[in-house]
Amino acid sequence: MLEKLFKLNEHKTTVRTEIIAGLTTFMTMAYIIIVNPLTLKEAGMDFGAVLTATCLASGLTTILMAFLANYPFALAPGMGLNAFFAYGVVIGMGYSWQLALTAVFVEGIIFIIMSFFKVREAIIDSIPMNLKYAVSAGIGLFIAFIGFANAGIVKAGGAIVELGDMKSPSAILAVLGLIITGVLLHKRVKGALFIGILISTAIGIIMGVSKLPESIIQAPLSMAPTFLAVLKTDWSTIFSIDFLIIMFTFLFVDVFDTVGTVIGVASKADMLDKDGKLPKASNVLLTDAIGTVMGSLFGTSTVTTYVESASGVAEGGRTGLTALTTGVLFLLALLFSPIFLIIPGAATAPALILVGLFMMEPILKINLKDYTEAIPAFLTIIMMPISYSIAEGIVFGMLSYTLLKTLTGKAKEVSIVMYVLSLIFVFKFIV
């Protein structure tokens, strides 16, 4: 049955490999189960309701990805987007969280329309191959940076960031986990990242970084305080300029975060065809759009494809069975959240850092001798970690590509879609 559904032999993978990959992806992104509710709580939303909404939206959308697209991509409420929701829209601009959810809902509807008309697929296809390689490498640096930050190895300070307290239990645990996982990878142990996370968690419990839960099973918390809150908002406000700015900000970041993640992970997994296109990309993007609408109705911020999917791909995940495994684990987290929440960030940090290494491989394919190709690629790679945004990395890469090609007499190498997007980027910076 699994072979028929996911075409495992065609993708040269096995049930065991896919399940381990799904477990690894879940482990590296399980932090969202607690971080998203904590973030949206700042906007006045009920913590328990958001936790349940997070698990349901993540689980159901990731399972939909498994069957609709048959790709190993996992989805959940996006970090950064939830911060903009809480600190930008609600606290900063003074709007209600109900109105912010409405903006997410409207954005999701527009997303679905864009998916049917293959607008986002056209964006993916318009990005030059060198930039696609750069997106993968940039995501590698970005995801490694997240790992270092989660472990406390780097922190905010100095001019931008500085070295964290290397004597702290979290930093020591991350370094130990990095060494252990590195050894496992060298010995080609199947599931090295997943095993590394488990061993690091066990060491973390001994060190006091984490602790065993008081109970194993916990009844799902009620979604009543946030469920269908979108339908109770004042819809007359959607015609205001502020609402449009909020909605388009959600839309812009979601579009290019998703495009970047899909390109980067697919490039690493050799899923792109000879023309640099991703087969069934429309199904991937449609799933992402449906997830955003679903999440807003449940009561959570924008659901998007997660860069941590790369950890599952690094473990060999190539089909929707990886996504199905991850999705089921999100649903199980509704009952067994105490178990999943004992995994500290320092235990998953080594996996993220090493996945960053794996994602850097496509950089070898970038043409660094042609500066109209090399400079945009470099800007794409470097801007992702230092701006803490996949979307902004793509913006700098595509805009510089268009300008350099045009100013050096190579305008014919730039597609019409790239010119249109570049004008939109310039407008974004001005506004």
VMD Tcl script that draws the C-alpha trace (Angstrom):
set ca {
  {0.00 0.00 0.00}
  {2.78 2.42 0.94}
  {4.64 1.62 -2.27}
  {1.53 2.37 -4.30}
  {0.82 5.63 -2.45}
  {4.34 7.06 -2.28}
  {6.30 5.24 -5.04}
  {9.15 4.36 -2.69}
  {11.11 2.22 -5.17}
  {10.92 4.93 -7.82}
  {12.45 7.38 -5.35}
  {15.05 4.82 -4.22}
  {13.99 4.87 -0.58}
  {12.51 2.54 2.02}
  {9.78 2.67 4.66}
  {12.39 2.67 7.43}
  {14.35 5.54 5.88}
  {11.21 7.61 5.37}
  {9.95 7.09 8.93}
  {13.32 7.99 10.45}
  {13.41 11.07 8.20}
  {9.93 12.05 9.36}
  {10.89 11.59 13.01}
  {14.00 13.73 12.48}
  {12.04 16.52 10.81}
  {9.54 16.51 13.66}
  {12.25 16.56 16.32}
  {13.93 19.60 14.76}
  {10.69 21.59 14.51}
  {8.81 20.39 17.62}
  {9.87 23.60 19.37}
  {7.05 25.37 17.47}
  {4.51 23.51 19.64}
  {5.51 25.64 22.62}
  {7.13 28.70 20.99}
  {4.14 29.61 18.80}
  {1.63 29.68 21.70}
  {4.09 31.67 23.82}
  {4.51 34.22 21.00}
  {0.80 34.61 20.24}
  {0.00 34.76 23.96}
  {1.73 38.15 23.87}
  {-1.03 39.25 21.46}
  {-3.67 38.29 24.04}
  {-4.53 34.88 22.60}
  {-5.23 31.87 24.81}
  {-2.06 29.75 25.22}
  {-3.83 26.36 25.32}
  {-6.05 27.14 22.35}
  {-3.07 28.22 20.23}
  {-1.08 25.12 21.26}
  {-3.90 22.85 20.06}
  {-4.38 24.93 16.90}
  {-0.63 24.72 16.20}
  {-0.56 20.92 16.46}
  {-3.74 20.45 14.40}
  {-2.82 22.91 11.65}
  {0.74 21.55 11.41}
  {-0.32 17.91 11.48}
  {-3.22 18.09 9.04}
  {-1.43 20.35 6.54}
  {1.72 18.21 6.57}
  {-0.40 15.08 6.00}
  {-2.11 16.89 3.11}
  {1.37 17.59 1.68}
  {2.10 13.86 1.86}
  {-0.90 12.84 -0.22}
  {-1.37 15.85 -2.50}
  {2.27 16.41 -3.49}
  {4.18 13.31 -2.26}
  {7.10 15.44 -1.05}
  {8.96 15.29 2.30}
  {8.02 18.85 3.26}
  {6.56 19.66 6.67}
  {4.49 22.72 7.52}
  {3.72 24.70 10.69}
  {3.03 28.28 11.79}
  {6.04 30.25 10.59}
  {8.55 31.83 12.95}
  {8.94 35.50 12.11}
  {5.41 35.65 10.75}
  {4.06 34.88 14.23}
  {6.33 37.57 15.69}
  {5.05 40.11 13.15}
  {1.51 39.01 14.07}
  {2.02 39.56 17.81}
  {4.56 42.36 18.09}
  {3.97 44.20 14.82}
  {0.23 44.09 14.18}
  {-1.30 43.65 17.65}
  {1.15 45.28 20.07}
  {2.83 47.71 17.66}
  {-0.14 48.86 15.57}
  {-2.80 48.31 18.22}
  {-5.10 46.04 16.25}
  {-6.95 43.08 17.76}
  {-5.65 39.56 17.32}
  {-8.97 38.73 15.66}
  {-8.22 41.29 12.93}
  {-4.68 39.91 12.54}
  {-6.16 36.43 12.04}
  {-8.50 37.90 9.43}
  {-5.48 39.29 7.57}
  {-3.91 35.81 7.61}
  {-7.20 34.31 6.37}
  {-7.49 36.79 3.47}
  {-3.82 36.24 2.62}
  {-4.45 32.49 2.49}
  {-7.40 32.93 0.13}
  {-5.26 35.07 -2.19}
  {-2.58 32.39 -1.92}
  {-5.02 29.72 -3.08}
  {-6.06 31.88 -6.05}
  {-2.38 32.47 -6.91}
  {-1.79 28.73 -6.74}
  {-4.64 27.94 -9.15}
  {-3.30 30.50 -11.61}
  {0.24 29.14 -11.02}
  {1.63 32.55 -10.10}
  {3.97 31.16 -7.45}
  {5.01 28.33 -9.76}
  {5.97 30.99 -12.32}
  {8.07 32.71 -9.65}
  {9.92 29.46 -8.89}
  {10.49 28.77 -12.61}
  {11.75 32.34 -13.23}
  {14.58 32.11 -10.71}
  {17.89 31.37 -12.52}
  {19.63 28.09 -11.73}
  {22.62 29.75 -10.06}
  {20.27 31.58 -7.70}
  {18.47 28.32 -6.93}
  {21.79 26.82 -5.89}
  {22.45 29.95 -3.83}
  {19.07 29.67 -2.10}
  {20.00 26.17 -0.94}
  {23.38 27.36 0.37}
  {21.80 30.42 2.00}
  {19.24 28.28 3.77}
  {22.14 26.12 4.94}
  {23.77 29.10 6.66}
  {20.39 30.28 7.95}
  {19.42 26.95 9.49}
  {22.91 26.53 11.01}
  {22.59 30.01 12.52}
  {19.25 28.99 14.06}
  {20.99 25.95 15.56}
  {23.79 28.02 17.08}
  {21.26 30.51 18.47}
  {19.02 27.77 19.92}
  {22.02 26.34 21.78}
  {23.14 29.72 23.09}
  {26.47 29.41 21.28}
  {25.76 32.79 19.67}
  {23.56 35.55 21.06}
  {22.59 39.15 20.39}
  {25.34 41.56 21.42}
  {28.39 43.45 20.22}
  {27.69 45.08 16.86}
  {25.15 42.43 15.85}
  {25.85 39.06 17.49}
  {28.55 37.69 19.73}
  {29.72 34.41 21.21}
  {27.42 33.11 23.92}
  {28.40 31.59 27.26}
  {30.30 28.49 26.21}
  {30.32 27.29 29.84}
  {26.51 27.14 29.95}
  {24.94 23.65 30.06}
  {23.07 24.31 26.78}
  {26.22 25.26 24.86}
  {28.17 22.31 26.30}
  {25.32 19.94 25.40}
  {25.18 21.28 21.84}
  {28.94 20.83 21.37}
  {28.76 17.28 22.73}
  {25.81 16.55 20.44}
  {27.70 17.98 17.47}
  {30.67 15.68 18.13}
  {28.49 12.61 18.72}
  {26.39 13.21 15.59}
  {29.51 13.97 13.55}
  {31.01 10.63 14.54}
  {27.76 8.83 13.66}
  {27.71 10.53 10.25}
  {31.35 9.58 9.62}
  {30.52 5.96 10.40}
  {27.51 6.23 8.05}
  {25.05 5.18 10.74}
  {21.50 5.21 9.37}
  {19.44 7.83 11.14}
  {22.52 9.59 12.54}
  {20.76 12.93 13.05}
  {17.78 11.32 14.77}
  {19.99 9.15 17.00}
  {22.10 12.22 17.80}
  {19.00 14.10 18.97}
  {17.94 11.19 21.20}
  {21.40 10.81 22.76}
  {21.69 14.58 23.25}
  {18.28 14.69 24.93}
  {19.29 11.89 27.30}
  {22.53 13.71 28.17}
  {20.52 16.93 28.56}
  {18.29 15.30 31.16}
  {21.36 14.14 33.11}
  {22.88 17.63 32.87}
  {19.67 19.32 33.96}
  {19.12 21.11 30.64}
  {15.82 19.27 30.40}
  {13.80 17.16 32.80}
  {11.48 14.20 32.62}
  {7.77 15.11 32.46}
  {5.47 14.55 35.43}
  {2.97 12.83 33.14}
  {3.14 11.21 29.72}
  {-0.37 11.82 28.45}
  {-2.22 15.13 28.56}
  {-5.73 15.77 27.26}
  {-5.84 18.21 24.31}
  {-6.56 21.76 25.41}
  {-9.71 23.46 24.10}
  {-9.52 25.58 20.94}
  {-12.78 27.37 21.80}
  {-11.19 30.77 22.63}
  {-9.68 31.12 19.11}
  {-11.58 28.67 16.89}
  {-13.36 30.48 13.99}
  {-12.57 33.85 15.60}
  {-12.00 35.11 12.03}
  {-15.76 34.94 11.42}
  {-16.43 37.16 14.44}
  {-14.17 40.06 13.44}
  {-15.29 43.43 12.07}
  {-14.98 42.79 8.34}
  {-15.52 46.46 7.48}
  {-11.90 47.10 8.50}
  {-10.53 45.01 5.61}
  {-10.96 47.99 3.29}
  {-8.62 50.19 5.32}
  {-5.09 51.04 4.12}
  {-3.58 49.64 7.34}
  {-5.32 46.30 6.84}
  {-4.08 46.04 3.25}
  {-0.49 46.78 4.35}
  {-0.73 44.13 7.09}
  {-2.23 41.55 4.75}
  {0.29 42.17 1.95}
  {3.18 41.97 4.43}
  {1.97 38.53 5.51}
  {1.51 37.61 1.84}
  {4.93 38.83 0.69}
  {6.93 37.10 3.42}
  {4.91 33.89 3.10}
  {5.31 33.74 -0.70}
  {9.07 34.13 -0.73}
  {9.76 32.13 2.44}
  {7.85 29.23 0.92}
  {9.44 29.61 -2.52}
  {12.91 29.77 -0.96}
  {12.36 26.78 1.31}
  {10.90 24.63 -1.46}
  {13.70 25.51 -3.89}
  {16.44 25.05 -1.30}
  {15.26 21.71 0.06}
  {14.32 20.37 -3.40}
  {17.72 21.38 -4.78}
  {19.53 19.53 -2.00}
  {17.38 16.44 -2.58}
  {17.94 16.53 -6.37}
  {14.20 16.90 -6.95}
  {14.54 19.64 -9.57}
  {14.40 18.51 -13.20}
  {17.00 19.36 -15.86}
  {15.37 22.77 -16.42}
  {15.50 23.61 -12.72}
  {11.75 23.12 -12.25}
  {10.06 21.21 -9.44}
  {7.50 18.67 -10.69}
  {4.08 19.16 -9.05}
  {5.22 22.48 -7.56}
  {1.63 23.72 -7.84}
  {0.47 20.99 -5.45}
  {3.16 21.96 -2.92}
  {2.16 25.61 -3.06}
  {-1.56 24.84 -2.94}
  {-1.02 22.77 0.20}
  {0.86 25.67 1.76}
  {-2.02 28.03 0.92}
  {-4.67 25.67 2.30}
  {-2.60 25.36 5.48}
  {-2.64 29.14 5.96}
  {-6.44 29.29 5.63}
  {-6.87 26.26 7.89}
  {-4.53 27.69 10.52}
  {-6.34 31.04 10.60}
  {-9.67 29.28 11.14}
  {-8.21 27.15 13.94}
  {-6.67 30.23 15.51}
  {-2.99 30.50 14.64}
  {-0.73 32.65 12.48}
  {0.44 31.87 8.93}
  {1.25 28.21 8.25}
  {4.20 27.77 5.91}
  {6.64 25.15 4.61}
  {9.43 24.69 7.16}
  {13.12 24.97 6.46}
  {13.66 22.19 9.03}
  {12.28 19.81 6.38}
  {15.90 19.76 5.22}
  {16.82 17.67 8.26}
  {14.51 14.89 7.09}
  {15.83 15.16 3.55}
  {19.36 14.87 4.96}
  {18.29 11.58 6.56}
  {17.17 10.28 3.16}
  {13.53 11.35 3.13}
  {12.31 11.67 -0.46}
  {8.55 11.07 -0.46}
  {5.31 11.99 1.24}
  {5.80 9.16 3.72}
  {8.31 11.41 5.48}
  {5.70 14.17 5.64}
  {3.01 11.72 6.76}
  {5.21 10.57 9.64}
  {5.88 14.16 10.71}
  {2.19 15.08 10.42}
  {1.04 12.12 12.51}
  {3.57 13.03 15.21}
  {2.15 16.57 15.37}
  {-1.30 15.07 15.93}
  {0.05 12.69 18.57}
  {1.64 15.69 20.28}
  {-1.90 16.74 21.21}
  {-1.94 13.80 23.61}
  {1.75 13.26 24.30}
  {3.01 16.85 24.34}
  {4.84 16.37 27.71}
  {7.13 13.80 26.04}
  {7.92 15.92 22.99}
  {8.51 19.04 25.05}
  {11.43 17.48 26.96}
  {13.59 17.77 23.82}
  {15.67 20.92 24.44}
  {16.79 23.29 21.69}
  {20.39 22.38 22.50}
  {19.67 18.73 21.57}
  {18.29 19.60 18.12}
  {20.89 22.31 17.48}
  {23.60 19.85 16.27}
  {21.18 18.42 13.70}
  {20.36 21.89 12.38}
  {24.03 22.90 12.24}
  {25.00 19.76 10.32}
  {22.02 20.08 7.99}
  {23.41 23.55 7.29}
  {26.59 21.82 6.12}
  {24.63 19.45 3.88}
  {22.67 22.33 2.33}
  {25.91 24.06 1.30}
  {26.77 21.41 -1.32}
  {25.04 23.15 -4.29}
  {27.41 26.12 -3.86}
  {29.95 24.04 -5.80}
  {27.70 24.37 -8.89}
  {27.55 28.18 -8.83}
  {29.45 30.00 -11.57}
  {31.69 32.30 -9.55}
  {33.70 33.54 -12.56}
  {30.80 35.52 -14.02}
  {30.19 38.39 -11.59}
  {26.66 38.97 -12.88}
  {25.96 35.47 -11.55}
  {28.35 35.37 -8.57}
  {27.34 38.65 -6.87}
  {23.58 37.90 -6.81}
  {24.34 34.38 -5.58}
  {26.58 35.71 -2.82}
  {24.00 38.30 -1.72}
  {21.32 35.59 -1.62}
  {23.52 33.37 0.54}
  {24.75 36.01 2.98}
  {21.52 37.99 3.42}
  {19.47 35.02 4.63}
  {21.32 34.51 7.92}
  {22.18 38.16 8.63}
  {18.66 39.43 7.92}
  {17.19 36.31 9.57}
  {14.86 35.93 6.60}
  {14.78 33.59 3.61}
  {12.49 36.04 1.83}
  {14.90 38.98 2.14}
  {17.78 36.84 0.85}
  {15.77 36.07 -2.28}
  {14.84 39.74 -2.69}
  {18.48 40.89 -2.63}
  {19.56 38.09 -4.96}
  {16.85 38.56 -7.58}
  {17.00 42.36 -7.55}
  {20.80 42.45 -7.91}
  {20.61 39.80 -10.67}
  {18.17 41.91 -12.67}
  {20.17 45.12 -12.23}
  {23.57 43.59 -13.03}
  {22.35 41.73 -16.10}
  {20.56 44.84 -17.40}
  {23.49 47.19 -16.81}
  {26.05 44.84 -18.39}
  {24.23 44.29 -21.68}
  {22.78 40.90 -20.71}
  {19.17 42.00 -20.32}
  {17.94 39.14 -22.52}
  {19.01 36.66 -19.83}
  {16.41 38.14 -17.45}
  {12.84 36.87 -17.75}
  {9.79 39.12 -17.80}
  {8.71 37.66 -14.45}
  {12.07 38.65 -12.93}
  {11.62 42.24 -14.15}
  {8.12 42.41 -12.68}
  {9.28 40.97 -9.36}
  {12.22 43.39 -9.23}
  {9.83 46.35 -9.62}
  {7.72 44.92 -6.79}
  {10.84 44.61 -4.60}
  {11.80 48.24 -5.26}
  {8.25 49.30 -4.38}
  {8.47 47.23 -1.18}
  {11.67 49.03 -0.09}
  {10.15 52.44 -0.85}
  {6.94 51.72 1.07}
}
mol new
graphics top color blue
foreach p $ca { graphics top sphere $p radius 0.5 }
foreach p [lrange $ca 0 end-1] q [lrange $ca 1 end] { graphics top cylinder $p $q radius 0.2 }
display resetview
